[in-house]
C-alpha cells in the first residue's frame, strides 16, 4: 500500500499557535513600553480638541502686477505655507483659501504653534545683490530694531559690528580682510565664511561711507533719470525712521537696483545702494539651521541648485576683483539686508548665513528658505484664539456614542455567539491597545494629531473589526453544521474566512486611501484613522484571533459543544456524521430463501 503523500500543514499553524500570539504580544509590549519611555502617553490633539490659533491672511495688490492675486498664486501660497508649518512639526495645521484673496491658517495649540504663526505670512523673497554704495543710515537710540525681516525668521538683533570676509571652503587668507573703510554687516555668508574681528565701522569707515554717499547723491548730466532718482532716494533715506525703513527695498523686481536698510547693532543702521539681483531664493536647493562646529554658533547652511551654484560662483568671482565696498554682496530678505559680507575669492556651491542667530531664528530662516518664497505679499487681517470647549463637548458626545455602539456589539456577541464572544472581546482589546499606542507614538513621530473626524474613524473601525470575527465564526459554525468536529472545523473554515476578510479589508483600506488623497484638512484625519485601523484588523485577525480560536478549540468547554460555547451542534442543527451504509450480501442458502 502506497504511503500517503506529505501535504502542507493546516493553514494558520494549528500545531503552534503560540508563536503568532507571542509575536503580537511582544509587539504590544514594545509599543506600550515605547509610549511610556517617550513620555507621550496620550495622542496629540487637533485644533478642534486642543484649541489653537486661527489666522486670516489677506493678499496685497502689488505695484505693476494687477493680476497677481489669482487662483494659481493663491494655491501656490497655500502649499508653501502648509509645508512651512509642517516643517516645524506642527500637526493638523489647516491651510485653505477663503474667497479670492484670503487664506485661513488654523494652527493647533502646542509645540511650535507660536513659532509657526510668526512665519506663515513671511514672504521670504531672497536675493543676493552686489553692493554699489553703503553709508550711515542713522541711529535710533530709543529702539533696538533688527535688520532682519519681520516674523520669526528674524535673527537676534544684537549682531556684532565686526567686519567680515568671504572665503572659499575652510581656507582663510589674510589678504581677504576688508579694509577699515568697508562698512559691513554683522552676519556673513560664506562658502564657509569667516569673520575678521579687526575691522569695525569706526571714524574711517564713516568718512569713507559719507564720501561714497556724496558721490552717489550728485548725479551728473549724463546720468539717466532712473539712476538719478535712485541716487536721490539713497541720499534722502533715513533708516532710523521705521516707515522709511519698512518701505525701502519693498516690491522691487529682481532686475531693479534698489536702496535698502541693514543694521549691525541695536538702534544703528546702514543704508545700501544695491544692484540687480545676481542670485535669488529659487536658486537655493536646501537650507537648514545648524551649529558651526568651529565657532559653536548657530548658522543657516544653504545648498544651491546646479544653476544657482554657477550664478553664485560667477558673482563672487566678479566681486572678489573689486575694491571695497563694491566687493560686497548683500543678502536681502523681504527688502531688508540680512548680511553684507565682502568677498575675497570665488565661493563654492554651498554657503552659510552666520552671525548672532539663536536656535529658533536659524531654524526658522532655514525652514522658510527651504520651502521657497510666497508668490504674494500678505498681511494679517485677523488672529483669533480657538478654544477647545466646543470640540471637547463634541468629543464627549462622540465617545458616548462609541461606548453605546460598543456595548450593543458586546450584547449582540454574547447573545448570539455566547462563549465565542470572549474571543471577540479579547481581539477587540488587542486591536484597541495597538491602535492607541500607535496613535500616541505617531504624534511626535510624524505630527499626527487626533481630531473629531479621526475619532469617528476609530469608532467606525469597531464595526469593521467585529465584522471580521463574525465572518470567521460563521465559517466555523457552517463546518460544524456539516457534521465535522470542532478542531477540523476551525482549520477548514480558516482559508475561506481569510479570503473574505482580506477582500473586505482591502476594499475598506482602498476607500480610506482614496479619501486621504483627494481630501484636505480634517477629513484626512478620518481617512488616516480608518486606514490604520483596517491594517491593524488584518494583523489582529491573523496573529491573535485565529491562534486564540485554535487554542480554545482544544479546551473541553468548546470541543464538547457546551450549550454556552456558541458551538453546540444541536443548536446549530448539525447533520449526522456522513457514513456509508453497510450492505448485507444476499444469502445463497435455499433454506433461507
C-alpha positions as CSV (number, residue, x, y, z in Angstrom):
1,X,0.0,0.0,0.0
2,X,1.4,3.3,-1.0
3,X,2.4,5.8,1.7
4,X,0.3,8.8,1.9
5,X,1.8,12.0,0.4
6,X,3.0,14.6,2.7
7,X,1.0,17.8,2.3
8,X,1.2,21.2,3.8
9,X,0.1,21.6,7.4
10,X,-3.1,23.2,8.3
11,X,-3.3,26.9,7.5
12,X,-2.8,29.2,10.4
13,X,-0.4,26.9,12.2
14,X,-2.8,24.5,14.0
15,X,0.1,22.9,15.9
16,X,1.9,26.1,17.0
17,X,-0.5,29.0,17.5
18,X,1.7,30.1,20.4
19,X,4.2,31.6,18.0
20,X,1.8,34.0,16.5
21,X,0.4,35.0,19.9
22,X,4.0,35.6,21.2
23,X,4.8,37.8,18.2
24,X,1.8,40.1,18.7
25,X,2.2,40.2,22.4
26,X,5.8,41.2,22.0
27,X,4.7,44.0,19.6
28,X,2.1,45.2,22.1
29,X,4.6,45.3,25.0
30,X,7.2,47.1,22.8
31,X,4.7,49.7,21.6
32,X,3.4,50.3,25.2
33,X,6.9,50.5,26.6
34,X,8.0,52.9,23.8
35,X,4.9,55.0,24.6
36,X,5.8,55.4,28.3
37,X,9.5,55.8,27.7
38,X,8.9,58.6,25.1
39,X,6.7,60.4,27.6
40,X,3.9,60.6,25.1
41,X,1.2,58.6,26.8
42,X,-1.7,60.3,25.1
43,X,-2.3,61.1,21.4
44,X,-1.8,64.7,20.3
45,X,-5.0,66.5,19.8
46,X,-6.0,68.7,16.8
47,X,-7.2,72.3,16.9
48,X,-10.8,71.3,17.4
49,X,-10.0,69.3,20.6
50,X,-7.0,71.2,22.0
51,X,-7.7,74.7,20.8
52,X,-5.3,76.9,18.9
53,X,-5.0,80.0,16.7
54,X,-6.8,80.8,13.5
55,X,-5.1,83.4,11.3
56,X,-6.6,85.2,8.3
57,X,-4.1,86.4,5.7
58,X,-5.1,88.9,3.1
59,X,-3.2,89.2,-0.2
60,X,-1.9,92.6,-1.0
61,X,-2.0,94.1,-4.5
62,X,1.5,94.6,-5.9
63,X,2.5,97.6,-7.9
64,X,2.7,96.8,-11.6
65,X,1.1,93.4,-11.1
66,X,-2.7,94.0,-11.1
67,X,-3.4,90.3,-11.9
68,X,-1.0,88.8,-9.3
69,X,-3.8,87.8,-7.0
70,X,-5.2,84.9,-8.9
71,X,-6.1,81.3,-8.2
72,X,-2.8,79.9,-9.2
73,X,-0.7,82.1,-7.0
74,X,-3.2,81.6,-4.1
75,X,-2.9,77.8,-4.3
76,X,0.9,78.1,-4.6
77,X,0.9,80.2,-1.4
78,X,-1.3,77.7,0.4
79,X,1.1,74.9,-0.5
80,X,4.2,76.8,0.7
81,X,2.6,77.9,3.9
82,X,1.4,74.4,4.7
83,X,4.9,73.0,4.0
84,X,6.5,75.7,6.2
85,X,4.2,75.0,9.1
86,X,4.5,71.2,8.8
87,X,8.3,71.6,8.5
88,X,8.2,72.9,12.1
89,X,6.5,69.8,13.3
90,X,3.1,71.4,13.8
91,X,0.5,68.8,13.2
92,X,-3.0,69.0,11.8
93,X,-2.5,72.6,10.6
94,X,-5.2,73.6,8.2
95,X,-4.4,76.0,5.3
96,X,-7.1,76.8,2.8
97,X,-8.3,79.7,0.7
98,X,-11.3,81.8,1.5
99,X,-12.7,83.9,-1.3
100,X,-10.3,85.2,-3.9
101,X,-7.8,87.0,-1.7
102,X,-7.8,85.4,1.8
103,X,-6.0,82.4,3.3
104,X,-7.2,80.8,6.5
105,X,-4.5,79.1,8.7
106,X,-5.6,77.1,11.7
107,X,-2.7,76.2,14.0
108,X,-3.3,73.8,16.9
109,X,-2.1,74.8,20.3
110,X,1.1,73.0,21.2
111,X,4.8,72.8,20.4
112,X,6.0,75.3,17.8
113,X,2.5,76.7,17.2
114,X,3.5,80.3,18.1
115,X,6.7,79.9,16.0
116,X,4.6,78.8,13.1
117,X,2.2,81.7,13.5
118,X,5.1,84.2,13.1
119,X,6.3,82.8,9.8
120,X,3.1,81.8,7.9
121,X,2.8,85.1,6.1
122,X,6.5,85.9,5.7
123,X,7.1,86.4,2.0
124,X,10.7,85.3,2.1
125,X,11.9,86.9,-1.1
126,X,15.6,86.2,-1.0
127,X,18.1,87.9,-3.3
128,X,21.9,88.2,-3.4
129,X,22.6,91.7,-4.7
130,X,26.0,93.4,-5.3
131,X,26.7,96.4,-3.1
132,X,27.2,99.7,-5.1
133,X,27.4,102.1,-2.2
134,X,27.0,102.0,1.6
135,X,26.6,104.8,4.1
136,X,25.5,105.6,7.6
137,X,21.7,105.1,7.8
138,X,21.0,106.9,11.1
139,X,20.7,106.0,14.7
140,X,17.7,105.5,16.8
141,X,18.6,105.4,20.5
142,X,15.1,104.8,21.7
143,X,14.7,101.5,19.9
144,X,16.5,98.3,19.4
145,X,15.3,97.2,15.9
146,X,16.6,94.3,13.9
147,X,17.9,94.3,10.4
148,X,16.3,91.0,9.8
149,X,12.9,90.6,8.1
150,X,9.8,90.6,10.1
151,X,8.5,87.3,11.5
152,X,10.2,84.6,13.3
153,X,12.8,84.4,10.6
154,X,14.4,87.4,12.3
155,X,17.7,86.6,13.9
156,X,18.7,88.2,17.2
157,X,19.1,91.9,16.8
158,X,22.4,92.0,18.8
159,X,24.6,91.3,15.8
160,X,28.3,92.2,16.4
161,X,29.7,95.1,14.4
162,X,32.7,93.3,13.1
163,X,34.0,93.3,9.6
164,X,33.6,90.1,7.6
165,X,35.3,88.4,4.7
166,X,34.1,85.7,2.3
167,X,36.4,82.8,1.7
168,X,36.0,79.5,-0.1
169,X,35.8,76.4,2.0
170,X,37.8,76.4,5.2
171,X,40.7,78.4,3.7
172,X,41.5,81.7,5.4
173,X,43.7,84.3,3.8
174,X,45.0,87.4,5.5
175,X,44.6,89.3,2.2
176,X,40.9,88.7,2.4
177,X,40.5,91.0,5.3
178,X,38.4,94.0,4.4
179,X,39.8,97.5,4.8
180,X,38.7,99.6,7.6
181,X,36.7,101.8,5.3
182,X,34.4,98.9,4.3
183,X,31.1,99.1,6.1
184,X,29.8,95.6,6.6
185,X,27.0,93.7,8.3
186,X,27.2,91.7,11.5
187,X,26.3,88.5,9.6
188,X,28.3,86.7,7.0
189,X,27.6,84.4,4.1
190,X,30.4,82.0,3.4
191,X,31.5,79.1,1.5
192,X,32.4,78.6,4.8
193,X,32.8,82.3,5.5
194,X,35.0,83.7,8.3
195,X,34.9,86.9,10.3
196,X,37.7,89.4,10.7
197,X,37.5,90.8,14.2
198,X,39.9,93.6,13.4
199,X,37.6,95.6,11.2
200,X,34.8,97.7,12.7
201,X,32.8,100.6,11.4
202,X,34.8,103.5,13.1
203,X,35.6,107.0,12.1
204,X,37.4,106.0,8.9
205,X,34.5,103.8,7.8
206,X,32.1,106.6,8.4
207,X,34.2,109.1,6.5
208,X,34.5,106.7,3.5
209,X,30.8,105.9,3.6
210,X,30.0,109.6,3.7
211,X,32.2,110.3,0.6
212,X,30.5,107.4,-1.3
213,X,27.1,108.7,-0.4
214,X,28.0,112.2,-1.5
215,X,29.3,110.9,-4.8
216,X,26.1,108.9,-5.3
217,X,23.9,111.8,-4.4
218,X,25.4,114.2,-7.0
219,X,24.4,112.7,-10.4
220,X,26.0,114.3,-13.4
221,X,24.1,115.4,-16.5
222,X,24.9,112.2,-18.2
223,X,23.1,110.1,-15.6
224,X,19.7,108.8,-16.8
225,X,16.6,109.9,-14.8
226,X,16.0,106.5,-13.2
227,X,19.6,106.3,-11.9
228,X,19.4,109.9,-10.7
229,X,16.1,109.2,-8.9
230,X,17.6,106.2,-7.2
231,X,20.6,108.2,-6.0
232,X,18.3,110.9,-4.7
233,X,16.3,108.2,-2.8
234,X,19.6,106.8,-1.4
235,X,20.7,110.3,-0.2
236,X,17.4,111.1,1.4
237,X,16.9,107.6,3.0
238,X,16.8,107.7,6.8
239,X,16.8,104.1,8.1
240,X,16.2,105.2,11.6
241,X,12.7,106.2,10.5
242,X,10.6,103.0,10.8
243,X,8.3,104.0,7.9
244,X,11.2,104.7,5.6
245,X,13.0,101.5,6.7
246,X,9.9,99.4,6.1
247,X,9.3,100.9,2.6
248,X,12.9,100.6,1.4
249,X,13.5,97.7,-0.9
250,X,9.9,96.6,-0.9
251,X,8.0,95.4,-4.0
252,X,11.2,95.7,-6.2
253,X,11.9,93.5,-9.1
254,X,15.0,91.3,-9.2
255,X,16.2,93.2,-12.2
256,X,16.0,96.6,-10.5
257,X,18.6,98.4,-8.5
258,X,17.3,99.3,-5.0
259,X,18.0,101.1,-1.8
260,X,17.7,99.1,1.4
261,X,18.5,99.2,5.1
262,X,20.5,97.0,7.4
263,X,21.8,97.0,11.0
264,X,24.9,95.9,12.8
265,X,23.8,96.8,16.3
266,X,20.6,97.7,18.0
267,X,19.5,101.2,17.0
268,X,22.3,101.7,14.5
269,X,21.6,101.4,10.7
270,X,23.4,101.4,7.4
271,X,21.8,102.2,4.1
272,X,22.7,100.5,0.9
273,X,22.5,101.2,-2.8
274,X,22.3,97.7,-4.4
275,X,22.5,96.5,-8.0
276,X,20.2,93.9,-9.7
277,X,19.9,90.5,-8.1
278,X,22.6,88.0,-9.2
279,X,21.2,85.0,-7.3
280,X,17.6,84.5,-6.0
281,X,16.0,82.3,-3.4
282,X,14.7,80.0,-6.0
283,X,18.4,79.0,-6.6
284,X,18.6,77.7,-3.1
285,X,18.1,73.9,-3.1
286,X,18.1,73.4,0.7
287,X,18.6,75.4,3.8
288,X,18.7,74.5,7.5
289,X,19.8,75.8,10.8
290,X,22.8,74.2,12.2
291,X,25.7,74.7,14.7
292,X,29.1,75.7,13.3
293,X,31.4,73.1,14.5
294,X,34.3,75.6,14.5
295,X,32.8,78.5,16.4
296,X,29.8,76.8,18.1
297,X,27.5,79.5,16.8
298,X,24.1,78.9,15.1
299,X,24.2,79.4,11.3
300,X,21.9,78.8,8.3
301,X,23.6,76.4,5.9
302,X,22.5,76.7,2.3
303,X,23.0,74.4,-0.7
304,X,22.4,75.9,-4.2
305,X,21.0,74.2,-7.2
306,X,23.3,73.5,-10.1
307,X,22.1,76.6,-11.8
308,X,22.3,78.6,-8.6
309,X,25.8,77.4,-7.9
310,X,27.0,78.7,-11.2
311,X,25.4,82.1,-10.6
312,X,26.9,82.3,-7.1
313,X,30.3,81.4,-8.3
314,X,30.1,84.0,-11.1
315,X,29.0,86.9,-8.8
316,X,31.6,86.1,-6.1
317,X,34.3,85.8,-8.8
318,X,33.4,89.3,-10.1
319,X,33.1,90.9,-6.7
320,X,36.4,89.5,-5.5
321,X,38.2,91.6,-8.1
322,X,36.5,94.9,-6.9
323,X,37.5,97.4,-4.3
324,X,35.6,98.0,-1.1
325,X,32.6,98.5,-0.8
326,X,31.9,97.1,-4.3
327,X,33.5,93.8,-3.3
328,X,30.5,93.2,-1.0
329,X,27.2,91.5,-1.8
330,X,24.1,91.9,0.2
331,X,21.7,89.2,1.2
332,X,18.3,90.8,1.0
333,X,15.3,89.0,2.6
334,X,12.0,90.7,2.1
335,X,13.6,94.0,1.3
336,X,15.9,94.0,4.4
337,X,19.7,93.5,4.3
338,X,20.3,90.5,6.5
339,X,24.1,90.4,5.8
340,X,26.6,92.2,3.5
341,X,29.9,90.4,3.6
342,X,32.9,91.3,1.5
343,X,34.3,88.7,-1.0
344,X,38.0,87.8,-1.3
345,X,37.7,84.8,-3.6
346,X,35.2,82.9,-5.7
347,X,32.9,80.8,-3.5
348,X,31.7,77.2,-3.9
349,X,28.1,75.9,-4.3
350,X,27.5,75.9,-0.5
351,X,27.1,78.9,1.7
352,X,26.3,79.9,5.2
353,X,24.5,82.8,6.8
354,X,26.2,83.3,10.1
355,X,26.0,86.0,12.8
356,X,24.1,86.3,16.0
357,X,21.5,83.7,15.4
358,X,19.9,81.6,18.1
359,X,18.5,78.1,17.5
360,X,14.9,79.3,16.8
361,X,15.9,82.1,14.4
362,X,18.3,79.9,12.5
363,X,15.9,77.0,12.1
364,X,13.1,79.4,11.1
365,X,15.1,81.1,8.4
366,X,16.3,77.7,7.1
367,X,12.7,76.4,7.1
368,X,11.4,79.4,5.1
369,X,14.3,79.3,2.6
370,X,13.9,75.6,2.1
371,X,10.2,75.8,1.0
372,X,10.5,78.9,-1.1
373,X,9.1,82.4,-1.2
374,X,5.4,83.2,-1.3
375,X,4.3,84.5,-4.7
376,X,2.2,87.2,-3.0
377,X,2.6,89.6,-0.1
378,X,0.2,89.0,2.8
379,X,-1.0,91.0,5.8
380,X,-2.6,89.5,8.9
381,X,-6.3,90.5,8.6
382,X,-7.3,88.9,11.9
383,X,-6.0,86.5,14.5
384,X,-8.5,84.5,16.6
385,X,-7.9,82.2,19.5
386,X,-9.9,79.0,19.2
387,X,-11.0,77.3,22.4
388,X,-11.4,73.6,22.8
389,X,-14.7,73.9,24.7
390,X,-16.9,73.1,21.7
391,X,-14.6,70.4,20.4
392,X,-14.5,68.9,23.9
393,X,-18.2,68.7,24.1
394,X,-18.4,67.1,20.7
395,X,-15.7,64.6,21.6
396,X,-17.5,63.7,24.8
397,X,-20.7,63.1,22.8
398,X,-18.7,61.0,20.2
399,X,-17.2,58.9,22.9
400,X,-20.5,58.3,24.5
401,X,-21.9,57.3,21.1
402,X,-18.9,55.0,20.6
403,X,-19.4,53.4,24.0
404,X,-23.0,52.8,23.3
405,X,-22.2,51.2,20.0
406,X,-19.5,49.0,21.6
407,X,-21.9,48.0,24.3
408,X,-24.5,47.0,21.7
409,X,-21.9,45.0,19.8
410,X,-20.9,43.2,23.0
411,X,-24.5,42.4,23.9
412,X,-25.1,41.0,20.4
413,X,-22.0,38.9,20.5
414,X,-22.8,37.4,23.9
415,X,-26.5,36.8,23.0
416,X,-25.7,35.2,19.6
417,X,-22.2,33.7,19.9
418,X,-22.1,33.1,23.7
419,X,-18.7,31.7,24.5
420,X,-17.2,32.9,21.2
421,X,-17.8,36.4,22.4
422,X,-14.8,36.0,24.8
423,X,-12.6,35.6,21.7
424,X,-14.1,38.6,20.0
425,X,-13.7,40.8,23.1
426,X,-10.1,39.8,23.6
427,X,-9.4,40.6,19.9
428,X,-11.1,44.0,20.2
429,X,-9.0,44.7,23.3
430,X,-5.8,43.7,21.4
431,X,-6.8,46.0,18.5
432,X,-7.6,48.8,20.9
433,X,-4.2,48.6,22.6
434,X,-2.4,48.6,19.2
435,X,-4.4,51.5,17.9
436,X,-4.0,53.7,21.0
437,X,-0.2,53.1,21.4
438,X,0.5,53.7,17.7
439,X,-1.6,56.9,17.6
440,X,0.3,58.1,20.7
441,X,3.7,57.4,19.1
442,X,2.7,58.8,15.7
443,X,2.2,62.3,17.3
444,X,5.9,63.1,17.9
445,X,7.0,60.8,15.0
446,X,5.1,62.3,12.1
447,X,3.0,65.0,13.7
448,X,-0.3,63.1,13.7
449,X,-3.0,64.7,15.8
450,X,-6.3,63.3,16.8
451,X,-9.3,65.4,15.7
452,X,-13.0,64.7,15.8
453,X,-13.2,63.1,12.3
454,X,-10.3,60.8,13.4
455,X,-12.2,59.8,16.4
456,X,-15.2,59.0,14.1
457,X,-12.8,56.8,12.0
458,X,-11.8,54.9,15.1
459,X,-15.4,54.3,16.1
460,X,-16.3,53.1,12.6
461,X,-13.3,50.7,12.8
462,X,-15.0,48.9,15.7
463,X,-17.7,47.6,13.3
464,X,-15.1,46.6,10.7
465,X,-13.1,44.7,13.2
466,X,-16.1,42.9,14.7
467,X,-17.2,42.0,11.1
468,X,-14.0,40.1,10.6
469,X,-14.6,38.0,13.7
470,X,-18.2,37.3,12.7
471,X,-17.1,36.1,9.2
472,X,-14.7,33.6,10.8
473,X,-17.1,32.4,13.5
474,X,-19.8,31.8,10.9
475,X,-17.5,29.8,8.7
476,X,-16.6,27.6,11.7
477,X,-20.3,27.1,12.6
478,X,-21.0,26.2,8.9
479,X,-18.4,23.4,9.2
480,X,-20.0,22.1,12.4
481,X,-23.4,22.1,10.7
482,X,-21.8,19.8,8.0
483,X,-21.1,17.3,10.7
484,X,-17.4,18.0,11.5
485,X,-15.9,18.1,14.9
486,X,-14.6,21.4,16.2
487,X,-10.9,21.2,15.7
488,X,-11.1,20.2,12.0
489,X,-13.9,22.8,11.5
490,X,-11.6,25.6,12.8
491,X,-8.9,24.7,10.4
492,X,-11.1,24.0,7.4
493,X,-13.1,27.3,8.0
494,X,-9.9,29.5,8.1
495,X,-8.9,29.6,4.4
496,X,-12.4,30.6,3.3
497,X,-12.8,33.1,6.1
498,X,-9.3,34.5,5.4
499,X,-10.1,35.3,1.8
500,X,-13.4,37.0,2.7
501,X,-11.7,39.1,5.4
502,X,-8.8,40.2,3.2
503,X,-11.1,41.2,0.4
504,X,-13.3,43.2,2.8
505,X,-10.4,44.9,4.5
506,X,-8.8,45.7,1.1
507,X,-11.9,47.5,0.0
508,X,-12.1,49.5,3.2
509,X,-8.4,50.4,3.0
510,X,-8.7,51.4,-0.6
511,X,-11.6,53.7,0.2
512,X,-9.6,55.2,3.1
513,X,-6.5,55.8,0.8
514,X,-8.6,57.5,-1.9
515,X,-10.3,59.6,0.6
516,X,-7.0,60.6,2.1
517,X,-5.5,61.6,-1.2
518,X,-8.5,63.6,-2.6
519,X,-9.5,65.5,0.5
520,X,-7.8,68.1,2.7
521,X,-8.0,69.1,6.4
522,X,-9.9,67.2,9.0
523,X,-11.3,64.7,6.6
524,X,-7.8,63.4,6.1
525,X,-7.8,62.6,9.8
526,X,-10.8,60.3,9.3
527,X,-9.3,58.6,6.3
528,X,-5.9,58.1,8.1
529,X,-7.5,56.5,11.2
530,X,-9.8,54.3,9.1
531,X,-6.9,53.1,7.0
532,X,-4.7,52.5,10.1
533,X,-7.4,50.5,12.0
534,X,-8.1,48.5,8.8
535,X,-4.5,47.4,8.6
536,X,-4.5,46.5,12.3
537,X,-7.6,44.5,11.8
538,X,-5.7,42.2,9.5
539,X,-2.8,41.9,11.9
540,X,-5.1,41.1,14.9
541,X,-7.2,38.5,13.0
542,X,-4.2,36.7,11.7
543,X,-1.9,36.9,14.7
544,X,-4.4,36.9,17.5
545,X,-8.0,35.8,16.7
546,X,-7.0,32.7,14.7
547,X,-4.4,31.4,17.2
548,X,-6.7,32.0,20.2
549,X,-9.5,30.2,18.3
550,X,-7.2,27.3,17.8
551,X,-6.3,27.2,21.5
552,X,-9.9,27.5,22.6
553,X,-10.8,24.6,20.3
554,X,-8.6,22.3,22.3
555,X,-10.5,23.0,25.6
556,X,-13.2,20.7,26.8
557,X,-15.7,23.6,27.1
558,X,-15.6,24.4,23.3
559,X,-14.7,21.0,21.9
560,X,-17.5,19.2,23.7
561,X,-20.0,21.6,22.2
562,X,-21.2,23.0,25.5
563,X,-24.6,24.9,25.1
564,X,-22.9,28.1,26.2
565,X,-19.9,27.7,23.9
566,X,-21.8,29.0,20.9
567,X,-20.7,25.9,19.0
568,X,-23.4,23.4,20.3
569,X,-24.1,21.0,17.3
570,X,-27.7,20.5,18.4
571,X,-28.4,24.3,18.5
572,X,-26.7,24.7,15.1
573,X,-28.7,21.9,13.5
574,X,-25.7,19.8,12.7
575,X,-26.2,16.9,10.3
576,X,-25.2,13.3,11.5
577,X,-21.7,12.3,10.6
578,X,-21.5,11.1,7.0
579,X,-21.1,7.3,7.0
580,X,-21.5,4.7,4.3
581,X,-24.4,2.2,4.9
582,X,-23.3,-1.4,5.1
583,X,-24.9,-3.8,2.6
584,X,-25.9,-7.3,3.7
585,X,-24.9,-9.8,0.9
586,X,-27.8,-11.9,-0.5
587,X,-27.9,-15.4,1.0
588,X,-27.5,-18.5,-1.3
589,X,-28.8,-21.0,1.3
590,X,-32.1,-22.5,-0.1
591,X,-33.4,-22.9,3.5
592,X,-33.2,-19.1,3.9
593,X,-34.9,-18.4,0.6
